[in-house]
Structures are given as C-alpha cells and as structure tokens.
Amino acid sequence: MPRFVVPVWEDNPARHSPPPAPRSRATFHRLTHTVVPLLAAVLAVISACTGAGATPQIGAAERRAMADTLEQLVVQAYDFSRPDVASRLLALYPDSGRVISAAAGRVSTTRLALEQDIAGFWERVGQNMRGPSFQLGSAYVDIITRDAAVMTFTYRIPHRTPENTSHIVSGAWTTFWRRENGRWRIVQEHLSDTPESTAPGPTSDDSVQRTTPPVSEHRH
C-alpha cells in the first residue's frame, strides 16, 4: 500500500513556502483545448478496438429459438420412421473440413472417418433395431455467438432386438455447433454411453461370422 507524506508547517514564517500562483484563464483555456481532445481521441481508439467485431447482445427469446433449432436438428436426424437414417445422421456434420469426434476412448478428426463410424453403427446396430424411438432427455445449450453454440444432452433409444427382446441405447452427448451459410453443423463432439447401454449383438445365426467391433464401441 503506498505511503503519503503529509507536510508539517513550522511556526517560523521564513520557512513557509509561498502558495502557488493561481492559473490564469488563458492557461486553463489552453489545457481544456489540448488535453480534452486528446482524451477524447484515446477513448475513441479504445472503443474502436474493443468494439470491433463485437457481436450484438443476443436476447433471451433469440437464444431460446436457437436452442430449439439445435434440438430439432438432432431429433429430426434420429427420426427412425423416415428412410435414409444414416444419410441424415451424416448431414449433421460439415460437408468437408476437420470434424473432431470422440467416443469409446477413440478420437477421429476427418469427415471420412466419421462417415465410416456412422456407416458402421447403422450396419451393426441401427438396422437391427426394431421399432426404435429417439427420445431427447435433458438438454443444456450455451449460445456463444449467433454462429456458435454448445449443446450437451442425454438421449434414449428404446427398441427391440432381432430376437424380440427389449433393449435401450442411451448416453450423453456434447456437441459444438457452428453456423456457416445459414446451416448449423456439428464440428466437435463427445459421446458417452451409459454403463448399461450396450449395442444389441448379432443373432444366433450369424454370431460365428461376426467381424464387427465389440459392442462396447458403440458410437452414435
């Protein structure tokens, strides 16, 4: 903490310093016409630097609408009642460029790898589910800018296996979205299956010929 020295005036008038002369009106006029414009210019530069590229504030209603849009994109992609499910799942991601996907202890970084993962999921799990229904659970959406957002949510896919037994695929999914050319796409994600959620295995007829990864590597 800084210390301030307080002057002590003695009784001897000879040692008293004369008070400073008051500034003239001309001096004050020069100061106001020199310092004030300089301060104004500095503040203008600071404002321009801090405001450049700043995103206007996003209101609560707009945030809610953006969150609803992201939730609906996932729900519509996982609508198993419609055809071309695998294609719709892949459409959640950019058409090109890097895509980071982490699941089952592995990380992929290319769209080609992601496309192979989705195709593998559909071949090994998706097409074997009978009467699947995607259920979106708790969702938490953070709007970063008008073109970037993070959504973490839980999900459940109850269905029946080819052997007509009840089964549920479920887990938690964190996604980072970026909007380009008016389209929201997932550019990074992390999927985590619940401990009791394992993909339905093959039927007894094809169990000997099974060459796909173990069920613990379920991805989507």
Buried (B, 14 or more C-beta within 10 A) or exposed (E): EEEEEEEEEEEEEEEEEEEEEEEEEEEEEEEEEEEEEEEEEEEEEEEEEEEEEEEEEEEEEEBEEBBEBBBEBBEEBBEBEEEEBBEBBBBBBBEEEEBBBBBBEEEBEBBEBBBEBBBBBBEBBBEBBEEBEBEBEEBEBEBEEEBBBBBBBBBBBBBBBBEEEEBBBBBBBBBBBBBEEEEBBBBBBBBBBBEEBBBBBBEEEEEEEEEBEEBEBBBB
